[in-house]
């Protein structure tokens, strides 16, 4: 049954979490403004765009990235205060077991985890889209990187090769389109360059050469200076990278992964890392909540400073390890579904040990 004690811990936990969140976000925004104020003035960014397009969309992105740190600090502060005031001793002396005392903690952490999961899947991608557009317009001011040696299967039996692609002039160089049927090459279209045309939603080929292979002795050959073609390849296919996948909601991200799997696109690792990170990160709220209670439920002579120092160190180590685990994917050592969940598994084990030895 729900007791007054449950509501007391539950409400104090959530109130402390959101108050700490507001204070830390305010401090971060002040430092960010001081760092980017010169760029805002130099690139003549409107005040309305700075407030509504950048900072209002910056807040959920930042909260999501460092949510494990916020949860852990909240648990350490709140529980250490309970221990310092001998409230935990009173709770255990009143006949409430240590395991039962954990129920409102876990309930609050589950709510935070579900909220984080919903934000990850649907809200934050929309915020990232507006924030990224502002960043590219007023802060980065660059033409974007060049993609090299791009191989795509754009449809069953259709393969595209591009030696390099320039985002500045939206042009693919050394363009090749091959059509295959029954494991036989049917046609091969080559061009020196292919420029994207927004009016036809297709590509304008320059100095093209088309060879159609027949069963006879002679192949059909066609060449010319210009040729318009519409294929299942757009500009977005050259732009999906580590940053752009952050702007896709859950259905769009799953669709991108399915498309890139069909194409054999090497950039699929960015989408898979983003998907698994979005799913793994919310669970850290539950893991770090239990760890925080186990670390700070004992009354210490030096106050909460020692507990807070350990808590911040462990929370930062979790975030660092989560980022470091992405290197296993980039180097091809582990698939994203395994690499991105290693921090949760490791810290679950650490939490289990700390909870077992915690004073009860």
N, C-alpha and C positions, 0 to 999 in steps of 0.2 A: 504494500500500500504506500501511496505517496504521503510523506510526512512534512511537517513544517521545516524540518532540517533539510529535506530535499529541495524545497522551494528556496530556502535561504542560500544554500550552496549554488543552486542552479542560477538564481538571479544575480548573485554577487559575481559569479564567474562571467556571465555574459555582459553584465554592466562594466566590469573591469576590462574585459576584452575590447569592447567598443570604445570606451574612454581612452584606453591606451592606443587604440588604432587611430583615433582622431588626433591625439597629441603627436604621435610619431609621423603621421601623414602631413600634418601642418609643418613640422620641422623639415621634413624632406622637401616639401614644396618650396619653402623659403630658400633652402640651399640650392635647389634646382633653378629657381628664378635668378639667384645671384650668379649662377654659372652660365646661364643662357641669355641674360639680359642684353649682352652685346650683339648676339646673333639676332634677337628679336628686333632691335633697333636698326641694325645693318640691313636686314632683309625686309624691313618695313612691314612686319607682321601686325595685323589689326588687333586691337585689344580684345575685341569680341572673339576672334578666332583663338587667341591665346588662352582665354578663359574657358570657352565652351568646347572648342575643337581639340585643344591640347590637354589642359589640366583636368577638366572633368572626365576625360577619357584616360588620362594618365593614372588617376587614383585607383580605379578597379584593376588595372594592369599591375600596378605596384603592389596593391594589397594581395593579389593572387600570387605574385612571385615570392613574397616574403610572409605569406600566411603562416607557415610553420614557426617562424620566429615570433610572430605576434602571439600565437596561441601559447607557445612555450613560456614566453615572458609573463603572460597573463596568469598562467597556472602557477609559476614560481612565486610571483608577487602575492597573489591571493592566498595560496596555501601557506606560504611562509608567514603571512600575517596571522592566519588562523593558528599556526603553531606557536608563534611568538606570544599570542594572547592566551595560550593554553586552551584554546577552544577544541582542538583535536583531542587533547587528553580528556576533556569533559565529554566529548562525543563518545569516545571509546569506553570511558568509565560508565556512561549511561546505558550500556548494553548494546550499542550499535557496533557491529563488527567492521573491521577495516574494509572488507569486500563490499559490505552494504553501503559504506560511506562513499565508495567509488561510483555508485549508480548515478547520482546527479552529475558528477563530473563527466562520465561517459555519455550521458544523455545530451549534455550541452555540447560536447565535442562532436557528436553525431550530427547535431543541427548545423554546426559550423562546417562540417565536412560536406553535408548535402548542399548547403548554400554555396560553398566553394565549387562543388561539382557543377551545379546549375550555372554559375557564373562562367566557369571554364568552357562549358559546351555552347552557350548561347549568347550571353551578355558581353563578355570580354572580347570575343572576336569582332563584334560590331564596334566596340570602343577602339580596338586596335586598328580597325580600318580607318576611322577618322583621324586617329592620332598619327598613323603612318603617313597619310596624305598630307597632314600639316607638316610633319617632319621632313618629308621630301620637298615640299614647296618652300619652306622658310628656314630650314636648318641645314640639310645636307647639300642641296644645290648641286647635285651631280647628275650625270647622264646615265649612271648605272653601269654595272660591270658587263663585260663581254662574255657570252657563253661560247665555249669551244668544243668541237667534236661531239655534236649532239646526235644521238641515235634514237629514233622513236618508231614504234609500230603504232601508227595513228588509227588503223583499222585492221581487221583480219585480212592479211595478205597484202597490206600496204605499209611500206617502210620508208622513212625519211632520214636522210643524213644531211647535216649542215656542218661545214667546217668551222664557221664562226658566226655569231649573231651579235649585232650592235643595237643596243636599245636606244641609242641616240638618234639614229635615222631609221630604226625599225626595219633593218635589212639583214637578210640571211645570205651569207656568201658561200660559194661552192655548194649549191643546193642540188640534191639528188632525191628523186622519188621512184621507188621500185615497186612493181606489182607482181605478186607471186600467186600462182594457182596450181594446186596439186604438186607442190614442191618444185614447180618449174617457173623460171623467170619469164613473165609475159611481156612486160614493157619496162623501159628505163628512161626517165625524164631527167635531164641534167641542165643546169643553168649556172651562169657565172654568179648571178645574184637573184634574190627574190625579195621584193619590197612589199610590205603590208599596205594594202589599200583599204581604207575604212569605208569607202563608198560601196565596194562590192563585197566587203568582208572576206577578202581573199588576197592572193599574192600576184604581183606583177613580175613575171620572169623576164630577164634580159639575157639575150644571146643563149637561147635554149637549144637543146638537141634531144629529140625524141626518137627512140628506137623501139619498134614493136616486133617481137620475135614471133615468127610463124613456123609452122611445121614444114614449110617448103624450103627451097634452097636460098630464097631471097627474103630479107627482112624489110619491113616498112620503115623508112627513115624520113624524118621531118625535122627541119631546123628553121630558125628565124631570129629576128632581133627582139620581138616582144611577144608575150603570151600571158593571158590572164587565166588563172586557175583557182578553183575553190576546193579546198580539201579540209579534212578534220584536224586542222592545225591552226592555232591562233596565237596572238601575241602573249596571252596569258600562259601558254605552255612554256615560254622561255623565261617567265618571271617568277614561277613558283620556286621559292627558296626558303631559307630558314626564317625569314621575316614575313613573307607573304602568307605562309600557312597559318600564322597566328591570327589572320583576319578571317578565317573560314570557321563557320559554326560546325556542329557535329555532323549533320547530314552532308554538308559540302565537303568536309574533310574526308569522310568515308567514300564519297564519290570520287574525289581526287585520288585516293589510294587505289581504288579499283581501276581507274583509268591508267594510272602510272604502272600498276602491276601488268596490265595488258600490254602496255607499250615497252615494258622493260626499262623504264626511266630510272636512272641512278639517283635522281633527286627525290625518290620516294622515301628515302631515309629521313628527310626533313619532316614529311607529313606523319610518318610512323612515330618519330620521336615526339612530335607535338601531341599526337593522340594518346600515347602511353603516359606522357607527362601529365596531361590533363586528368587522366584517370588515377594515376598513382599519387599525385600531390595531395588531394583532399584526404586520403587515408592517413596522412601524416598527422592530421589534427587529433585523431584518436590515439595514435601511438605516442605522440609527444605529450598529450595530456596525462596519460597514465605514467609516463616516465617522469613528468614534472611533479606529480603528486608523490611518487615514490622518493624523489630526491629531496623534497622540501617539507614533508610532513613531520619531520623531526625538529624539535626546538633546539636551536643552536645558540651558543653563548655569544657569538659575534653578530647575531642578528641575521637579516636577510641578504646581506652583501655577498656572503660566500655562496648561498644558494643561487642568487642572481647571476654571479660570475660563471658558475658551472652551467647554468641553464642557457645563457647566451652562447657560451662556447659550444655546447652540444647542438644547439639550434643552428648555429652557423656551420658547424661541421656537417650537419644533415644537408643543408642547402648546397654546400660545396661538393659533397659526395654525389648529390643528385645531378649536379652539372658535370662532374667528372665522369659519371657513368655514361654520359652521352658519347664520350670518347671511345668506349667499347663498340658503339654503333658505327662511328665514323671510320674506325680502323677495321671494321668487319669481324671483330672477335666474337661479338654476341648479337643476336637479334634484338630489336627495340623492346619486344614484349618480355624479354628476360632482363636486359641491362637496366632499364628504367625502374624495375621493381626490386633490384638488389638493395638499394638503400632502405626500403620499407622492410624487407626481410631481415636485414642486418640489425636495424634499430628495433625491430620487434623482439629479436633475441636479447638485445641489450636491455630493453624494457622489462622483459620477463625476468631477467636476473636481478635487476634493481628492485622490481616489485617483490620478488621472493625474499630479498634480504632487508626490505624496508621494515622499520619497527611497527609492529601491529598490537 
